[in-house]
Amino acid sequence: MTTTTRIDAPLKVTGRARYGSDHNLPGMLHGYVVTSTIANGEIVAMDVAAAQAAPGVVAVWSPFDPLTLRTPSTPILGDTWVPLQDRSVTHHGQPVAFVVAETYEQARDASALVEVTYDERPARTSLADNLDLAEEAPPGLDGEPSTQVVLADGVESIDDALAGSPVVVEGRYSTPTQNHAAMEPHSAVAHWDADGLTVYSGNQGAFVQQADLAAALDVDPSAVHTVNPFVGGAFGGKGRTSVPAFLAAAASRALGRPVKAALSREQVFTATANRPETLQEITLGADRDGTLIGVRHDSWCSADTDRSFVEPTSAASRVAYRTPNLAVSQKVVPLHIPRTTFMRAPGEAPGSFALESAMDELAVALDMDPIELRLRNGSLGPAGSDLQWSSKYLDDCYRIGAERFGWSRRTPTGTRDGDWLVGMGTATAVFPALRFPTTTEITLRADDTALVSVGGSDPGTGLLTVMALLGAEALDVGTERITPRLGLSAYPPGGMSGGSTATASVGSAIVAAASAVLEELQSLASAPGAPFAGQDVTYADGRVLGGGRSMTFGELLSALGRDAISAVGSSGPGEELTKHSFSSFGAQFCEVRVHRWTGEARVSRMLGVFDAGRIVNDQAARSQLRGGMIWGVSAALHEGLEIEGDGRLANGDLAGYLLPVNADIPEVDVHFVQHPDTLHNPVGARGIGEIGVVGMAAAVANAVYNATGVRVRHTPITIEDLLDGLPG
């Protein structure tokens, strides 16, 4: 199944797609967030008189006169921080006040008049300097402990296993804090009426935002209506309800007027949440034929003082390779930094940089082809688990990728093209295949069209189009007859765009809903007085058949005097989790050119070959994976937040926070190895949104080493890292 037309494309390219802050309501006020100028301390006084007296200002709220908000909590995400509820400051750029005025400019200008007095305390902002404060991380979302040791019979410790290995490599790797840098800054428009609260705000699941706001405002969820049909990028950064949504909703209730609030681009870097910084130590022990004997992977990550999220970098070593001896640990270091959260491929993206770089170092030590080393140690399932992968074709990914990329032309020391040193690198990509409980509603209408509705969102991934494709398949009609609907809390819950789960989750629920609505349709068709009364009826090609005649479902509904019929279907993870482990796999290939005199590194070619089950929409899938691979290049060569000693972000804007542009990205080739995984879900699809970034930063770093002989164990790789080691 494939399509070349995205349903939302005409609206987006013509500017008719309405995002959260595009909504303007009569009598609407504008809010502006005031942020802290210290990283640790307490607010002892706040003078808002000048701001209150400024032109157009309607209200100013602070911790001394707060908007009352409770702290929402969910089983998966935990507590969601809400602003202005106490006087403590835990990071630079923390929201500390909210100014509301008649216009955005008036609110912004008045915010500069708010004078805050702090009792400032020393701030801890460096991960490396505060490792002595490291705490053992809690179990992950999958329930796995943060520390795990698996030893072969007769082996006393991981140290013994490594000491007995003929070949050992070890290294310390680090990755910086990163920001999601979505195109759409976090914003919200809120208003109250007789039906309750309506909020327009980009989020990764309307039903999640509904629950958060209901809990924060202490109202019944039925009184909260969240709308987010379009989301300008998310990547985990809009999984939780944003500061503007909380403040706009509470201010609108207090003032009795609609309120719009939007973060500035600089505020997005501090008033939302970031990917944590990581430090990882890896030791690999192997036999001389490349067979792994032991793997130790110790990880530390930064976190805010609330320890709101742990980056599970050591998880990569649990699943990527087969080894009889494994020891992983995960620790967290609380710092005075902005909150941390999920970012595309949490854990696996930074974790794979360390693991796949270490595997490349082992290949060099063994004088072995890096692909051969990886194939020799392919895993059958997660370490310490009796469950094997439901489906795995990683060997095919490497075989096909090597041929397409011309891997046979690679030499252990790279090649030269004039003043350019050219190298190739590769890495394995692994990301868990997940799905969340989801309910969808399908409505068959008398005009022979159908609605497919779910409360999730489409932050640019193409879920609307996938819903149309899968709805058409389940109802056996053309896609032009399907209208997919997302982004309203009024729709059934589920379909959150996170964890690369949307297609598998929503698709499975669509299958269930289609079965239910078609069963209802056939029951109506054969009921007394109906066109097929007393007959055995079947359904195919959008038609009800029986007794030698057929009617489209729309014709049948019209004959019954019905405008429409609806049914809901639900699906979620279940018994399959006790029988198999599930993951998507891929092989990343990269060619890098490094200038021998300047140290400039440029990626010249990329290829990703992926085993992600069934690909429902080829065009959208390629787009997702290309985007992930580009993100990997960004991580390797461009991206990283720099946090100064006082907690201020030195590059917290799009001028200083480097991201790749068109000139940085060459040909990006994507190939699929398609084997539907119906053990995972009835659609047979596994996640693709995140696996594209996994391994790509390591593939770039490995290619840099192949070209130059310089091993860089941190990202981003800079000119300064390469200059001293380049051959003359």
FENWO-V787342 format. One record per residue. RES is the residue in one letter. OMEGA is omega in whole degrees, 0 to 359 (* if undefined). Layout:
((RES | OMEGA) (RES | OMEGA))
This chain:
((M | 179) (T | 173) (T | 178) (T | 183) (T | 175) (R | 183) (I | 184) (D | 185) (A | 181) (P | 180) (L | 184) (K | 184) (V | 178) (T | 179) (G | 180) (R | 176) (A | 184) (R | 177) (Y | 187) (G | 185) (S | 176) (D | 182) (H | 178) (N | 185) (L | 179) (P | 178) (G | 187) (M | 173) (L | 181) (H | 179) (G | 178) (Y | 184) (V | 173) (V | 183) (T | 185) (S | 177) (T | 173) (I | 182) (A | 182) (N | 178) (G | 182) (E | 175) (I | 181) (V | 178) (A | 177) (M | 180) (D | 182) (V | 185) (A | 181) (A | 179) (A | 180) (Q | 182) (A | 182) (A | 182) (P | 173) (G | 185) (V | 181) (V | 182) (A | 173) (V | 178) (W | 181) (S | 176) (P | 177) (F | 177) (D | 193) (P | 163) (L | 185) (T | 179) (L | 175) (R | 180) (T | 178) (P | 178) (S | 177) (T | 181) (P | 184) (I | 186) (L | 183) (G | 181) (D | 172) (T | 184) (W | 176) (V | 189) (P | 169) (L | 184) (Q | 173) (D | 188) (R | 180) (S | 177) (V | 185) (T | 174) (H | 177) (H | 181) (G | 177) (Q | 175) (P | 182) (V | 179) (A | 183) (F | 181) (V | 180) (V | 182) (A | 183) (E | 179) (T | 178) (Y | 183) (E | 178) (Q | 179) (A | 180) (R | 182) (D | 180) (A | 181) (S | 179) (A | 180) (L | 179) (V | 181) (E | 183) (V | 175) (T | 184) (Y | 161) (D | 188) (E | 178) (R | 178) (P | 183) (A | 172) (R | 184) (T | 184) (S | 176) (L | 185) (A | 183) (D | 185) (N | 180) (L | 178) (D | 178) (L | 185) (A | 178) (E | 176) (E | 182) (A | 176) (P | 177) (P | 179) (G | 181) (L | 179) (D | 180) (G | 180) (E | 178) (P | 181) (S | 177) (T | 181) (Q | 177) (V | 176) (V | 183) (L | 176) (A | 178) (D | 178) (G | 178) (V | 186) (E | 185) (S | 177) (I | 178) (D | 178) (D | 180) (A | 181) (L | 180) (A | 180) (G | 181) (S | 179) (P | 181) (V | 181) (V | 170) (V | 177) (E | 181) (G | 175) (R | 185) (Y | 180) (S | 175) (T | 186) (P | 169) (T | 179) (Q | 175) (N | 182) (H | 175) (A | 177) (A | 182) (M | 182) (E | 174) (P | 181) (H | 183) (S | 177) (A | 169) (V | 185) (A | 172) (H | 180) (W | 172) (D | 184) (A | 180) (D | 180) (G | 185) (L | 170) (T | 181) (V | 173) (Y | 184) (S | 179) (G | 184) (N | 182) (Q | 175) (G | 183) (A | 183) (F | 176) (V | 179) (Q | 177) (Q | 181) (A | 180) (D | 183) (L | 178) (A | 180) (A | 182) (A | 183) (L | 179) (D | 176) (V | 178) (D | 179) (P | 180) (S | 180) (A | 180) (V | 181) (H | 181) (T | 184) (V | 173) (N | 182) (P | 178) (F | 180) (V | 184) (G | 181) (G | 182) (A | 175) (F | 185) (G | 183) (G | 177) (K | 176) (G | 176) (R | 178) (T | 189) (S | 176) (V | 179) (P | 181) (A | 178) (F | 185) (L | 180) (A | 181) (A | 181) (A | 180) (A | 179) (S | 178) (R | 182) (A | 186) (L | 181) (G | 178) (R | 175) (P | 179) (V | 173) (K | 176) (A | 179) (A | 175) (L | 170) (S | 181) (R | 179) (E | 181) (Q | 178) (V | 183) (F | 183) (T | 184) (A | 171) (T | 182) (A | 187) (N | 169) (R | 181) (P | 168) (E | 179) (T | 170) (L | 186) (Q | 175) (E | 183) (I | 171) (T | 178) (L | 174) (G | 184) (A | 169) (D | 184) (R | 176) (D | 177) (G | 180) (T | 180) (L | 176) (I | 180) (G | 178) (V | 172) (R | 183) (H | 179) (D | 187) (S | 171) (W | 175) (C | 175) (S | 175) (A | 173) (D | 184) (T | 176) (D | 181) (R | 189) (S | 181) (F | 176) (V | 178) (E | 188) (P | 186) (T | 182) (S | 179) (A | 181) (A | 183) (S | 177) (R | 193) (V | 191) (A | 188) (Y | 179) (R | 177) (T | 180) (P | 183) (N | 184) (L | 173) (A | 178) (V | 175) (S | 181) (Q | 178) (K | 183) (V | 181) (V | 180) (P | 182) (L | 176) (H | 183) (I | 176) (P | 183) (R | 180) (T | 183) (T | 176) (F | 166) (M | 187) (R | 185) (A | 179) (P | 182) (G | 186) (E | 182) (A | 177) (P | 180) (G | 180) (S | 176) (F | 181) (A | 184) (L | 184) (E | 171) (S | 179) (A | 178) (M | 177) (D | 177) (E | 177) (L | 178) (A | 178) (V | 181) (A | 181) (L | 187) (D | 184) (M | 176) (D | 182) (P | 178) (I | 179) (E | 178) (L | 182) (R | 180) (L | 182) (R | 185) (N | 181) (G | 182) (S | 175) (L | 181) (G | 180) (P | 179) (A | 178) (G | 181) (S | 175) (D | 184) (L | 177) (Q | 179) (W | 178) (S | 183) (S | 181) (K | 180) (Y | 181) (L | 178) (D | 177) (D | 179) (C | 181) (Y | 181) (R | 180) (I | 181) (G | 180) (A | 180) (E | 182) (R | 187) (F | 183) (G | 184) (W | 182) (S | 179) (R | 180) (R | 174) (T | 182) (P | 181) (T | 177) (G | 179) (T | 178) (R | 173) (D | 186) (G | 179) (D | 181) (W | 173) (L | 189) (V | 180) (G | 177) (M | 176) (G | 179) (T | 179) (A | 176) (T | 174) (A | 176) (V | 175) (F | 184) (P | 175) (A | 186) (L | 165) (R | 182) (F | 173) (P | 185) (T | 174) (T | 174) (T | 176) (E | 174) (I | 179) (T | 173) (L | 185) (R | 185) (A | 176) (D | 178) (D | 172) (T | 181) (A | 174) (L | 174) (V | 191) (S | 174) (V | 187) (G | 179) (G | 181) (S | 178) (D | 181) (P | 179) (G | 186) (T | 180) (G | 183) (L | 178) (L | 181) (T | 177) (V | 178) (M | 178) (A | 180) (L | 182) (L | 175) (G | 178) (A | 179) (E | 183) (A | 181) (L | 177) (D | 178) (V | 178) (G | 181) (T | 181) (E | 180) (R | 181) (I | 172) (T | 178) (P | 182) (R | 181) (L | 162) (G | 176) (L | 176) (S | 177) (A | 178) (Y | 180) (P | 184) (P | 177) (G | 180) (G | 178) (M | 178) (S | 180) (G | 178) (G | 182) (S | 186) (T | 196) (A | 184) (T | 180) (A | 183) (S | 182) (V | 180) (G | 179) (S | 178) (A | 176) (I | 178) (V | 180) (A | 181) (A | 179) (A | 178) (S | 182) (A | 184) (V | 178) (L | 175) (E | 177) (E | 180) (L | 181) (Q | 177) (S | 177) (L | 184) (A | 185) (S | 180) (A | 178) (P | 180) (G | 180) (A | 183) (P | 180) (F | 185) (A | 175) (G | 183) (Q | 170) (D | 184) (V | 174) (T | 181) (Y | 176) (A | 176) (D | 179) (G | 184) (R | 172) (V | 184) (L | 177) (G | 177) (G | 178) (G | 178) (R | 179) (S | 176) (M | 171) (T | 181) (F | 177) (G | 177) (E | 179) (L | 180) (L | 178) (S | 179) (A | 179) (L | 182) (G | 182) (R | 174) (D | 184) (A | 167) (I | 183) (S | 173) (A | 177) (V | 176) (G | 182) (S | 177) (S | 178) (G | 179) (P | 184) (G | 188) (E | 182) (E | 181) (L | 178) (T | 186) (K | 183) (H | 167) (S | 189) (F | 179) (S | 168) (S | 185) (F | 177) (G | 175) (A | 181) (Q | 178) (F | 183) (C | 171) (E | 182) (V | 175) (R | 180) (V | 181) (H | 189) (R | 182) (W | 185) (T | 183) (G | 178) (E | 179) (A | 179) (R | 174) (V | 183) (S | 177) (R | 174) (M | 174) (L | 171) (G | 176) (V | 192) (F | 173) (D | 184) (A | 181) (G | 180) (R | 175) (I | 186) (V | 183) (N | 188) (D | 185) (Q | 180) (A | 180) (A | 178) (R | 179) (S | 179) (Q | 184) (L | 174) (R | 179) (G | 178) (G | 179) (M | 176) (I | 177) (W | 178) (G | 174) (V | 178) (S | 179) (A | 185) (A | 192) (L | 190) (H | 206) (E | 174) (G | 176) (L | 179) (E | 183) (I | 183) (E | 184) (G | 179) (D | 177) (G | 180) (R | 176) (L | 183) (A | 183) (N | 182) (G | 174) (D | 183) (L | 172) (A | 183) (G | 180) (Y | 190) (L | 175) (L | 181) (P | 174) (V | 184) (N | 183) (A | 181) (D | 189) (I | 180) (P | 174) (E | 177) (V | 183) (D | 180) (V | 178) (H | 181) (F | 168) (V | 192) (Q | 174) (H | 182) (P | 182) (D | 181) (T | 170) (L | 179) (H | 181) (N | 184) (P | 178) (V | 181) (G | 183) (A | 171) (R | 187) (G | 177) (I | 189) (G | 189) (E | 186) (I | 180) (G | 181) (V | 186) (V | 177) (G | 186) (M | 178) (A | 178) (A | 179) (A | 177) (V | 181) (A | 179) (N | 176) (A | 177) (V | 178) (Y | 180) (N | 181) (A | 193) (T | 188) (G | 179) (V | 179) (R | 178) (V | 186) (R | 175) (H | 172) (T | 353) (P | 176) (I | 185) (T | 176) (I | 182) (E | 179) (D | 189) (L | 191) (L | 187) (D | 185) (G | 184) (L | 176) (P | 182) (G | *))
